[in-house]
Amino acid sequence: MKNDIIVLGLGNPLMADEGIGGFLVNKLLEKKDSYPGIDLVDAGTGGMAILHLIAERKKVIIIDCAYMGKTPGMMVRFGTQEVQSVKKLLHYSLHEIDILKVISLARQLNQCLDEIVIFGIEPEKIELREGLSLTLQKKTDEYIETIKREMQS
């Protein structure tokens, strides 16, 4: 059975800071018993499968790496009306999709998305390697506290 709230971590952990979403969700999962009534999912590069994960939720919290022209490591909270994607899709895979397009499709299907919050984190390094940059590593506790506050609001 689905809980009313889901926290989704997005990104590719093999591309340095691109994996921040999954990294943070996995940190939260270490204490999952502290968050009853909340589903925590490392959605990776889940593509259209995300549509099923967010369906019929009251609140969706998405964490992802985002180029915003900010200082590396800065976390910004957005509503879906405040953000637009400039992602260039290569269309090589069904897993490759813009999260905003998934949200739009969910709304078109009347999947009852009451509240969607997106946390974008400005990357320092996007390159073929595992592990976050030192800049993002140092801010992990700050990110977790911000996400926890959002989960409780």
C-alpha positions in Angstrom: 0.0 0.0 0.0 1.3 3.5 -0.9 1.8 6.1 1.7 0.5 9.6 1.1 4.0 11.1 0.9 6.9 9.9 -1.3 10.5 11.2 -1.5 12.2 10.4 -4.8 15.9 10.7 -5.3 16.8 11.0 -9.0 20.1 10.8 -10.8 23.0 8.6 -11.9 25.4 7.6 -9.2 28.1 6.8 -11.8 28.3 10.5 -12.8 29.6 12.2 -9.6 27.2 14.9 -8.4 24.5 13.7 -10.8 23.8 11.0 -8.2 23.0 13.4 -5.3 19.3 12.5 -5.3 19.8 8.8 -4.7 22.6 9.4 -2.3 20.4 11.5 0.0 17.4 9.1 -0.2 19.8 6.3 0.8 21.0 8.4 3.8 17.3 8.8 4.8 16.7 5.1 4.4 19.4 4.4 7.0 16.8 5.6 9.5 13.6 4.7 7.6 11.8 3.8 10.9 12.0 7.5 11.8 9.7 8.3 8.9 6.5 6.3 9.2 4.0 7.1 6.5 6.6 8.2 4.0 8.0 6.2 1.1 11.6 6.8 0.4 12.7 5.7 -3.1 16.0 5.9 -5.0 14.5 6.2 -8.4 17.9 6.6 -10.1 17.2 7.2 -13.8 13.8 5.6 -13.5 12.2 7.1 -16.6 8.5 6.5 -17.1 8.4 4.1 -14.1 8.4 7.3 -12.0 4.8 7.9 -13.2 3.6 4.8 -11.2 5.7 5.8 -8.1 4.0 9.3 -7.9 0.5 8.2 -8.7 -2.2 8.9 -6.1 0.1 10.6 -3.6 -0.7 13.7 -1.7 2.8 15.0 -1.6 5.8 14.2 -3.8 9.3 15.5 -2.9 11.9 15.2 -5.6 15.6 15.6 -5.1 17.9 16.0 -8.1 21.0 17.6 -9.4 20.2 20.8 -11.3 22.1 23.4 -13.2 20.7 26.7 -12.0 23.6 29.1 -12.3 24.1 29.0 -8.5 27.1 28.3 -6.3 28.0 24.6 -6.4 26.3 22.8 -3.6 23.4 25.3 -3.2 20.0 23.7 -2.7 16.9 25.4 -4.0 13.3 24.5 -3.4 10.9 24.8 -6.3 7.3 24.2 -7.1 6.6 22.8 -10.5 5.4 26.2 -11.7 8.7 27.8 -10.8 11.0 25.5 -12.8 11.4 24.7 -16.4 13.6 22.1 -18.0 16.3 22.7 -20.6 17.2 19.1 -20.7 18.2 17.8 -24.1 17.0 14.2 -24.6 18.9 11.9 -26.9 16.0 9.4 -27.0 18.3 6.4 -26.8 16.5 4.8 -23.9 13.0 4.5 -22.4 14.7 5.4 -19.1 15.6 8.8 -20.4 12.8 11.3 -19.7 12.4 14.7 -18.2 10.8 14.6 -14.7 8.7 17.6 -15.6 7.2 15.7 -18.5 6.4 12.8 -16.2 4.6 15.2 -13.8 2.7 16.8 -16.7 1.6 13.3 -17.9 0.5 12.4 -14.3 -1.7 15.5 -14.2 -3.2 14.8 -17.6 -4.1 11.3 -16.3 -5.7 12.8 -13.2 -3.4 11.1 -10.9 -4.2 13.5 -8.0 -0.8 15.1 -7.4 -1.8 17.6 -4.7 1.7 18.9 -3.9 5.0 18.5 -5.7 8.2 20.0 -4.3 11.5 19.8 -6.2 14.8 20.3 -4.5 17.5 21.1 -7.0 21.2 20.9 -6.0 23.7 22.8 -8.0 26.5 20.3 -9.0 30.2 21.0 -8.9 31.3 17.9 -10.9 29.4 15.9 -13.5 31.8 13.4 -14.8 32.1 9.6 -15.3 33.1 8.6 -11.7 31.3 7.3 -8.6 31.1 9.6 -5.5 30.0 13.1 -4.8 32.3 16.1 -5.0 33.7 17.3 -1.6 31.5 20.4 -1.9 28.3 18.3 -1.9 29.6 15.8 0.7 30.2 18.6 3.2 26.6 19.8 2.8 25.0 16.4 3.2 23.7 17.0 6.8 22.3 20.4 5.7 20.4 18.8 2.8 19.0 16.0 5.0 17.7 18.5 7.6 16.0 20.5 4.8 14.4 17.4 3.4 13.3 16.2 6.8 11.6 19.6 7.5 9.8 19.4 4.1 8.6 15.8 4.9 7.1 17.1 8.2 5.4 20.1 6.7 
